[in-house]
Amino acid sequence: MDQDVAAKEQPRYIKLNARDNVAIVVNDFGLPAGSRFACGLTLRAFVPQGHKTALVDIAQDQPIIRYGEVIGYALSPILAGEWVDEARIRMPEAPALDKLEISTAVPAPLPPLEGFTFEGFRNSDGSVGTKNILGISSSVQCVKGTMEYAVKRIRTELLPKYPNVDDVVPLTHAYGCGVAINAPDAVVPIRTLQNLALNPNFGGEILVISLGCEKLAPERLVPEGVSDAIVRMQDEAFDGFGAIVDAIMTQAEARLKILNKRTRETCPAADLVIGLQCGGSDAFSGVTANPALGFAADLLVRAGATVMFSEVTEVRDAIQLLTRRAINEDVGRALVREMAWYDSYLARGGADRSANTTPGNKKGGLANIVEKSLGSIVKSGSSAITGVLSPGQKATQKGMLFAATPASDFICGTLQLASGMTLQVFTTGRGTPYGLAAAPVIKVATRSELARRWKDLIDFDAGGIATGEKTIEETGWDLFHLILDVASGRTKPWSDRWGIHNDLTLFNPAPVT
């Protein structure tokens, strides 16, 4: 659809809450000055799609309200029908962490949802994978090249012999040496690496490639009692590079033989561990994709699954809405603890949460991190928050969890994998080719225009909510069924079809020496 055609369509906007004094333009490519809405409001200037227009006159220093919450204050008078862009808004202070209501609005338990299943790979510890993968860990960046060389040979020479194994994935990273290994914050990357190897999609078959002189001893990356899972390149028994690679190949084949015996079996939806994330967000994220995902998340929780949402800076400015939903005081205090830790972490780097919002976010209509946060938390649905995970901590409970991570897509994905996530749902308004090799990623578009244009990158279109073609509930049910299909291997997301996968990226807040 070109701009001439879009301009001839009935002008439409979306107002989300009765208190809102701004609304976002729905029409593809925006609307020109003079466009008149059904309510009688006339635009005084061009307003791009997803951007805000004032519904009433807003005086200087008066609040600008979206989602029923204050997203900022007018830097100068704004007239009804004008474009309310980021340059006209003064961002408010973040909510004070010592004045939050905790567990004051705990949602009643939703009725159980029974009878929904998926076809997964059950492990001996009771966990269930959505893929059957050989994961090979590294204890230090130095071995990355060797691992990649070996993995290339494993895929070419060994994997065809074991058709039930989906892939071989190297868990490489830039950690392990030249770091303050005993610093308090070093617990984050070390815990992440330990738990990554335990992800259910790897079937419990652990193999670590080590150099031999690094600070991060490889023994710390394997469970107690596992003695034959480490190949040390500096082992004096190896005569040259070829011998080292042969040893890796031998160890890998032994594990491929075991993994090849795994087959999919019918499992209850309660065995799913789903990660929720957004990236390349726009003003429609909190209107279409995230509400639909939130509804689907509620369905998953009702089915007994584990669901985690993340990204500290993208909930920080809406934390007052989350602490009220904490199932008890301990969970509420844990939410506050993670917010406070991250505030301090950013301050040490001379930054604050305002550094989060990207140029793409702003081009998509998000004025600041406050507006972005209010749209981001919608994907957590409406159920009680039952637990909080520190970065890289393994999930051990059911329900809706907050897994504290940075907002970086790649770091968040890595940390959610360490927490046990076996499938991720990723909403986007601007578009991204993001994917993970270790778990399927379902990408959900906030706008139908993006879904049409990226028809072979986007897996699900939530844009019909904005145009009134579908309800949030209908879209949420459709997404829920897609999650079960992808978890079962019946539907392959585009990132897996193309083999587009991002590197794992550790979060290391500790010093580098």
C-alpha positions as CSV (number, residue, x, y, z in Angstrom):
1,M,0.0,0.0,0.0
2,D,1.4,3.4,-1.0
3,Q,1.0,6.7,0.8
4,D,-1.6,8.0,-1.7
5,V,-3.8,5.0,-1.0
6,A,-3.3,5.2,2.8
7,A,-4.3,8.9,2.8
8,K,-7.6,8.0,1.2
9,E,-8.5,5.5,4.0
10,Q,-10.7,6.6,6.9
11,P,-8.5,8.2,9.4
12,R,-8.2,6.1,12.5
13,Y,-6.6,6.4,15.9
14,I,-6.4,4.2,19.0
15,K,-7.0,5.5,22.5
16,L,-6.3,2.9,25.1
17,N,-7.7,4.3,28.4
18,A,-10.5,6.8,29.2
19,R,-7.9,9.0,31.0
20,D,-5.7,9.3,27.9
21,N,-5.2,12.7,26.3
22,V,-3.2,11.3,23.4
23,A,-3.9,8.6,20.8
24,I,-1.8,6.9,18.2
25,V,-2.5,7.0,14.4
26,V,-3.4,3.6,13.0
27,N,-3.2,4.2,9.2
28,D,-0.2,2.8,7.3
29,F,2.4,5.5,6.6
30,G,0.6,8.0,8.8
31,L,-1.9,10.8,8.1
32,P,-1.5,14.3,6.5
33,A,-2.6,17.6,8.0
34,G,-6.3,18.1,7.6
35,S,-7.2,14.5,8.2
36,R,-10.5,14.4,10.1
37,F,-11.4,11.6,12.5
38,A,-14.9,10.3,13.1
39,C,-15.0,12.1,16.4
40,G,-14.4,15.5,14.7
41,L,-10.7,15.9,15.7
42,T,-8.7,17.3,12.8
43,L,-4.9,16.9,12.5
44,R,-3.0,20.2,12.4
45,A,0.2,18.5,11.0
46,F,1.3,15.2,9.4
47,V,1.5,12.5,12.0
48,P,3.4,9.2,11.2
49,Q,1.8,5.8,11.8
50,G,2.1,4.9,15.5
51,H,2.8,8.4,16.6
52,K,0.7,10.4,19.0
53,T,-1.7,13.2,18.4
54,A,-3.2,15.3,21.2
55,L,-6.9,14.7,21.7
56,V,-7.3,17.9,23.7
57,D,-5.3,21.0,24.3
58,I,-2.4,20.2,26.8
59,A,-0.9,23.2,28.7
60,Q,2.8,23.5,29.4
61,D,4.0,21.2,32.2
62,Q,0.7,19.3,32.2
63,P,0.8,15.5,32.1
64,I,0.7,13.5,28.8
65,I,-1.3,10.4,29.5
66,R,-1.2,7.1,27.6
67,Y,-2.3,3.7,28.9
68,G,-4.0,5.7,31.7
69,E,-0.5,6.5,33.0
70,V,1.7,9.6,32.9
71,I,4.4,9.1,30.2
72,G,5.7,12.7,30.5
73,Y,5.0,16.4,30.7
74,A,4.4,18.9,27.9
75,L,7.5,21.1,27.4
76,S,5.3,23.7,25.7
77,P,1.6,24.1,25.0
78,I,0.2,21.4,22.7
79,L,-3.0,21.9,20.7
80,A,-5.5,19.2,20.0
81,G,-4.6,17.6,16.6
82,E,-0.9,18.4,16.9
83,W,1.8,15.8,16.6
84,V,3.1,14.9,20.1
85,D,6.6,13.8,19.3
86,E,9.5,13.0,21.7
87,A,10.9,16.6,21.5
88,R,7.7,17.9,23.1
89,I,7.8,15.6,26.2
90,R,9.7,15.9,29.4
91,M,10.3,12.5,30.9
92,P,9.2,11.9,34.5
93,E,11.3,10.5,37.2
94,A,11.3,6.7,37.7
95,P,9.0,5.4,40.4
96,A,10.6,5.5,43.8
97,L,11.4,1.9,44.9
98,D,10.8,2.6,48.6
99,K,7.2,3.7,48.1
100,L,5.8,0.9,46.1
101,E,2.6,-1.0,46.9
102,I,3.4,-4.7,47.2
103,S,0.9,-7.6,46.8
104,T,-2.0,-5.1,47.1
105,A,-3.8,-6.3,43.9
106,V,-2.9,-10.0,43.5
107,P,-5.0,-11.4,40.7
108,A,-7.3,-14.3,41.6
109,P,-6.1,-17.6,40.2
110,L,-7.3,-18.1,36.7
111,P,-9.4,-21.3,36.0
112,P,-7.2,-24.3,35.0
113,L,-6.9,-25.0,31.3
114,E,-6.7,-28.8,30.8
115,G,-6.2,-31.1,27.8
116,F,-3.6,-29.2,25.9
117,T,-0.4,-31.1,24.9
118,F,2.6,-30.9,22.7
119,E,5.1,-33.3,21.4
120,G,8.4,-32.9,23.3
121,F,11.6,-34.7,24.2
122,R,11.4,-35.8,27.8
123,N,14.6,-35.9,29.9
124,S,15.6,-38.2,32.8
125,D,15.2,-35.3,35.2
126,G,11.6,-34.7,34.1
127,S,12.2,-31.6,32.0
128,V,11.0,-31.5,28.4
129,G,12.8,-30.1,25.4
130,T,11.3,-28.7,22.2
131,K,14.5,-29.5,20.3
132,N,17.0,-32.4,20.4
133,I,20.4,-30.7,20.3
134,L,24.0,-31.5,21.2
135,G,25.3,-28.5,23.0
136,I,29.1,-28.1,23.3
137,S,30.2,-25.6,26.0
138,S,33.5,-23.7,26.2
139,S,35.3,-22.6,29.3
140,V,37.2,-19.8,27.6
141,Q,37.1,-17.6,24.5
142,C,40.5,-19.0,23.4
143,V,39.0,-22.3,22.2
144,K,36.3,-20.7,20.1
145,G,38.0,-21.2,16.7
146,T,38.8,-24.9,17.5
147,M,35.2,-25.5,18.6
148,E,33.8,-23.9,15.4
149,Y,36.1,-26.0,13.3
150,A,35.1,-29.2,15.2
151,V,31.4,-28.4,15.0
152,K,31.7,-27.9,11.2
153,R,33.1,-31.4,10.9
154,I,30.6,-32.9,13.3
155,R,27.7,-31.4,11.3
156,T,29.2,-32.7,8.0
157,E,30.6,-36.1,9.0
158,L,28.6,-37.2,12.1
159,L,25.2,-35.6,12.2
160,P,23.9,-37.4,9.1
161,K,24.3,-40.7,10.9
162,Y,22.0,-39.6,13.7
163,P,18.8,-38.3,12.1
164,N,16.9,-37.8,15.4
165,V,19.4,-35.0,16.5
166,D,18.4,-31.6,15.2
167,D,21.8,-29.8,15.4
168,V,25.1,-29.3,17.2
169,V,25.4,-25.9,18.8
170,P,28.6,-24.4,20.2
171,L,28.0,-22.4,23.4
172,T,30.9,-20.0,22.8
173,H,31.5,-16.7,24.7
174,A,34.1,-14.1,25.5
175,Y,34.6,-15.1,29.1
176,G,36.8,-17.4,31.1
177,C,40.1,-15.6,31.4
178,G,41.4,-12.1,31.9
179,V,38.5,-11.6,34.2
180,A,38.0,-11.0,38.0
181,I,36.8,-14.5,38.5
182,N,36.2,-14.1,42.2
183,A,34.5,-10.7,42.1
184,P,31.0,-10.8,43.6
185,D,29.3,-10.1,40.2
186,A,31.2,-12.9,38.5
187,V,28.5,-15.1,39.8
188,V,26.3,-13.9,36.9
189,P,28.4,-15.2,33.9
190,I,29.5,-18.3,35.7
191,R,26.0,-19.2,36.8
192,T,24.8,-18.5,33.3
193,L,27.3,-20.9,31.7
194,Q,26.6,-23.6,34.2
195,N,22.8,-23.4,33.6
196,L,23.1,-23.0,29.8
197,A,24.5,-26.5,29.6
198,L,21.5,-27.8,31.5
199,N,18.9,-26.4,29.2
200,P,16.3,-29.2,28.5
201,N,16.9,-28.9,24.7
202,F,20.4,-30.4,25.2
203,G,19.1,-33.6,26.7
204,G,21.5,-33.7,29.6
205,E,24.5,-34.6,27.4
206,I,27.3,-32.2,28.5
207,L,30.6,-31.7,26.7
208,V,33.0,-28.9,27.6
209,I,36.0,-27.8,25.6
210,S,38.8,-26.2,27.6
211,L,42.2,-24.7,27.0
212,G,43.6,-25.8,30.3
213,C,45.1,-22.6,31.8
214,E,42.0,-20.4,32.1
215,K,40.7,-18.9,35.3
216,L,37.3,-20.5,34.8
217,A,38.1,-24.1,35.6
218,P,36.0,-26.3,33.3
219,E,35.1,-28.5,36.2
220,R,32.8,-25.6,37.3
221,L,30.7,-26.1,34.2
222,V,29.8,-29.7,34.6
223,P,27.5,-31.2,37.3
224,E,29.1,-33.0,40.2
225,G,29.9,-36.6,39.4
226,V,30.4,-36.0,35.7
227,S,34.1,-36.8,35.0
228,D,34.4,-37.5,31.3
229,A,32.8,-34.4,29.8
230,I,35.9,-32.2,29.4
231,V,38.4,-32.1,26.5
232,R,41.5,-30.0,27.5
233,M,43.5,-28.7,24.5
234,Q,46.6,-28.4,26.6
235,D,46.5,-32.1,27.6
236,E,50.0,-33.4,26.9
237,A,48.5,-36.6,25.4
238,F,47.5,-34.7,22.3
239,D,50.0,-34.6,19.5
240,G,48.9,-31.7,17.4
241,F,45.7,-30.0,16.4
242,G,44.3,-33.0,14.5
243,A,44.5,-35.1,17.6
244,I,42.6,-32.5,19.6
245,V,39.8,-32.3,17.0
246,D,39.7,-36.1,16.9
247,A,39.1,-36.2,20.6
248,I,36.3,-33.7,20.4
249,M,34.7,-35.7,17.5
250,T,34.9,-38.9,19.6
251,Q,33.3,-37.4,22.6
252,A,30.6,-35.7,20.4
253,E,29.8,-39.0,18.7
254,A,29.3,-40.8,22.0
255,R,26.7,-38.2,23.0
256,L,25.1,-38.1,19.6
257,K,24.4,-41.9,19.9
258,I,22.5,-41.2,23.2
259,L,20.6,-38.2,21.9
260,N,19.6,-40.1,18.8
261,K,17.5,-42.4,20.9
262,R,15.4,-39.5,22.1
263,T,12.0,-39.3,20.3
264,R,9.1,-36.9,20.8
265,E,6.3,-38.0,23.1
266,T,3.0,-36.4,24.1
267,C,3.5,-34.1,27.1
268,P,1.2,-31.8,28.9
269,A,1.5,-28.0,28.2
270,A,2.5,-27.7,31.8
271,D,6.0,-29.0,30.8
272,L,6.6,-25.9,28.6
273,V,9.1,-23.2,29.7
274,I,8.4,-20.2,27.5
275,G,10.4,-17.0,27.3
276,L,8.7,-13.7,26.3
277,Q,10.7,-10.9,24.8
278,C,10.3,-7.8,22.6
279,G,12.8,-6.0,20.3
280,G,12.5,-3.3,17.7
281,S,9.4,-2.2,19.6
282,D,7.0,0.5,18.4
283,A,3.9,2.3,19.6
284,F,1.8,-0.7,18.5
285,S,3.7,-3.2,20.7
286,G,1.5,-2.4,23.7
287,V,-1.7,-2.3,21.6
288,T,-1.5,-5.5,19.5
289,A,1.4,-8.0,19.8
290,N,2.1,-7.7,23.5
291,P,-1.6,-7.8,24.7
292,A,-2.1,-10.9,22.4
293,L,1.1,-12.5,23.9
294,G,-0.1,-11.5,27.4
295,F,-3.4,-13.3,26.7
296,A,-1.5,-16.4,25.4
297,A,0.8,-16.2,28.5
298,D,-2.3,-16.3,30.7
299,L,-3.5,-19.4,28.8
300,L,0.0,-21.1,29.3
301,V,-0.1,-20.2,33.1
302,R,-3.6,-21.7,33.3
303,A,-2.2,-24.8,31.6
304,G,0.4,-25.1,34.3
305,A,3.4,-24.0,32.3
306,T,6.4,-21.8,33.3
307,V,6.5,-18.4,31.6
308,M,9.1,-15.8,32.0
309,F,9.3,-12.1,31.0
310,S,12.4,-10.0,31.3
311,E,14.3,-6.8,30.5
312,V,14.7,-4.7,33.7
313,T,14.9,-1.3,32.0
314,E,11.7,-2.1,30.1
315,V,9.7,-2.7,33.3
316,R,11.5,-0.3,35.6
317,D,9.1,2.6,34.8
318,A,6.0,0.4,35.2
319,I,7.3,-1.5,38.3
320,Q,4.5,0.0,40.4
321,L,2.0,-2.1,38.3
322,L,4.0,-5.3,38.8
323,T,4.7,-5.2,42.5
324,R,1.0,-5.0,43.1
325,R,0.6,-8.3,41.2
326,A,3.3,-10.1,43.3
327,I,1.8,-13.2,44.8
328,N,3.4,-12.4,48.2
329,E,5.7,-10.0,50.0
330,D,8.8,-12.0,49.2
331,V,8.2,-11.9,45.4
332,G,7.4,-8.2,45.6
333,R,10.6,-7.5,47.5
334,A,12.6,-9.6,45.0
335,L,11.2,-7.4,42.1
336,V,12.3,-4.3,44.0
337,R,15.7,-5.9,44.7
338,E,16.4,-6.5,41.0
339,M,15.3,-3.0,40.0
340,A,17.6,-1.5,42.7
341,W,20.5,-3.6,41.6
342,Y,20.1,-2.5,38.0
343,D,19.7,1.1,38.9
344,S,23.1,0.9,40.7
345,Y,24.7,-1.0,37.8
346,L,23.6,1.7,35.3
347,A,24.8,4.5,37.7
348,R,28.2,2.9,37.9
349,G,28.5,3.2,34.1
350,G,27.3,6.8,34.1
351,A,23.9,5.9,32.5
352,D,20.3,5.5,33.5
353,R,17.2,3.8,32.1
354,S,16.7,6.5,29.5
355,A,19.6,5.1,27.5
356,N,17.4,2.1,26.6
357,T,15.1,3.7,23.9
358,T,16.6,3.2,20.4
359,P,16.3,5.4,17.3
360,G,14.0,2.7,15.8
361,N,11.8,2.8,18.9
362,K,11.4,6.6,18.5
363,K,10.8,6.3,14.8
364,G,8.0,3.8,15.6
365,G,6.3,6.3,17.9
366,L,7.7,5.6,21.4
367,A,8.6,8.9,22.9
368,N,10.6,7.5,25.9
369,I,11.3,4.6,28.1
370,V,8.2,5.3,30.2
371,E,5.9,4.8,27.3
372,K,8.0,1.8,26.1
373,S,7.8,0.1,29.6
374,L,4.0,0.5,29.8
375,G,3.7,-1.3,26.5
376,S,6.3,-3.9,27.3
377,I,4.8,-5.2,30.6
378,V,1.5,-6.0,28.8
379,K,3.1,-9.2,27.5
380,S,3.2,-10.5,31.1
381,G,-0.6,-11.0,31.0
382,S,-2.8,-10.6,34.0
383,S,-1.9,-13.5,36.3
384,A,-0.1,-13.2,39.6
385,I,3.7,-13.0,39.4
386,T,4.9,-16.1,41.3
387,G,8.6,-15.7,41.2
388,V,11.7,-13.7,40.4
389,L,14.9,-15.0,38.9
390,S,18.3,-13.2,39.1
391,P,20.3,-13.1,35.9
392,G,21.0,-16.6,34.7
393,Q,19.3,-18.3,37.6
394,K,17.4,-21.6,36.7
395,A,13.7,-21.6,37.0
396,T,12.3,-24.2,39.4
397,Q,8.7,-23.2,39.7
398,K,5.6,-22.8,37.6
399,G,3.6,-19.7,36.7
400,M,4.5,-16.2,35.6
401,L,8.1,-15.4,36.5
402,F,10.1,-12.2,36.1
403,A,13.6,-13.2,34.9
404,A,15.9,-10.2,35.5
405,T,18.0,-9.5,32.4
406,P,19.3,-6.5,30.4
407,A,17.0,-5.4,27.5
408,S,19.6,-6.4,24.9
409,D,18.0,-9.0,22.7
410,F,21.0,-11.2,22.6
411,I,21.9,-11.1,26.3
412,C,18.2,-11.5,27.3
413,G,17.9,-14.6,25.0
414,T,21.1,-16.1,26.5
415,L,20.0,-15.5,30.1
416,Q,16.5,-16.9,29.4
417,L,18.1,-20.1,27.9
418,A,20.1,-20.4,31.1
419,S,16.9,-20.1,33.1
420,G,15.6,-23.1,31.2
421,M,13.6,-21.5,28.5
422,T,12.8,-24.0,25.7
423,L,10.9,-21.7,23.3
424,Q,10.8,-18.0,23.0
425,V,8.1,-15.6,21.6
426,F,9.5,-12.4,20.4
427,T,7.4,-9.4,19.5
428,T,8.6,-6.7,17.1
429,G,7.2,-3.6,15.5
430,R,10.3,-2.4,13.5
431,G,11.3,-5.9,12.5
432,T,14.4,-8.0,13.3
433,P,16.0,-11.3,11.9
434,Y,16.8,-12.3,15.5
435,G,16.9,-16.1,16.3
436,L,18.4,-18.6,18.6
437,A,20.0,-21.9,17.6
438,A,19.3,-23.5,21.0
439,A,15.5,-22.9,21.0
440,P,12.8,-22.0,18.5
441,V,11.9,-18.3,18.3
442,I,8.4,-17.2,17.2
443,K,8.5,-13.7,15.9
444,V,5.2,-11.7,16.2
445,A,4.6,-8.5,14.2
446,T,2.8,-5.6,15.8
447,R,1.6,-4.3,12.4
448,S,0.2,-6.1,9.4
449,E,2.3,-4.0,7.0
450,L,5.4,-5.4,8.6
451,A,4.1,-8.9,8.5
452,R,3.3,-8.6,4.8
453,R,6.6,-7.0,3.8
454,W,8.6,-9.5,5.9
455,K,6.4,-12.5,5.0
456,D,9.4,-14.9,5.2
457,L,10.8,-13.6,8.5
458,I,7.7,-12.9,10.6
459,D,5.9,-16.0,12.0
460,F,2.7,-14.4,13.3
461,D,0.7,-11.2,12.5
462,A,-1.0,-9.4,15.5
463,G,-1.8,-6.3,13.4
464,G,-5.4,-7.3,12.9
465,I,-6.1,-6.1,16.5
466,A,-5.3,-2.5,15.5
467,T,-7.7,-2.6,12.5
468,G,-10.5,-4.3,14.3
469,E,-10.3,-7.4,12.2
470,K,-9.5,-9.6,15.3
471,T,-9.8,-9.3,19.0
472,I,-7.0,-9.6,21.5
473,E,-8.6,-12.8,22.7
474,E,-8.9,-14.4,19.2
475,T,-5.3,-13.4,18.4
476,G,-4.1,-14.7,21.7
477,W,-5.7,-18.1,21.2
478,D,-4.2,-18.3,17.7
479,L,-0.8,-17.6,19.1
480,F,-1.2,-20.1,21.9
481,H,-1.9,-22.9,19.3
482,L,1.1,-21.8,17.3
483,I,3.3,-22.1,20.4
484,L,2.1,-25.7,20.8
485,D,2.7,-26.4,17.2
486,V,6.3,-25.0,17.2
487,A,7.1,-26.7,20.5
488,S,6.0,-30.0,18.8
489,G,8.2,-29.5,15.8
490,R,5.1,-29.4,13.5
491,T,5.8,-25.8,12.5
492,K,9.2,-24.4,12.0
493,P,9.8,-20.7,12.7
494,W,11.4,-18.7,9.9
495,S,14.7,-18.1,11.8
496,D,15.1,-21.9,12.0
497,R,14.1,-22.4,8.3
498,W,16.8,-19.9,7.2
499,G,19.3,-20.9,9.9
500,I,19.5,-17.3,11.2
501,H,20.8,-17.5,14.7
502,N,22.4,-14.9,16.9
503,D,25.5,-15.5,19.0
504,L,25.0,-16.2,22.7
505,T,26.1,-13.2,24.7
506,L,27.0,-13.4,28.4
507,F,26.1,-10.6,30.8
508,N,29.2,-9.9,32.8
509,P,28.9,-7.0,35.2
510,A,32.1,-8.0,37.0
511,P,35.5,-6.3,36.3
512,V,37.7,-7.4,33.4
513,T,41.4,-7.5,34.5
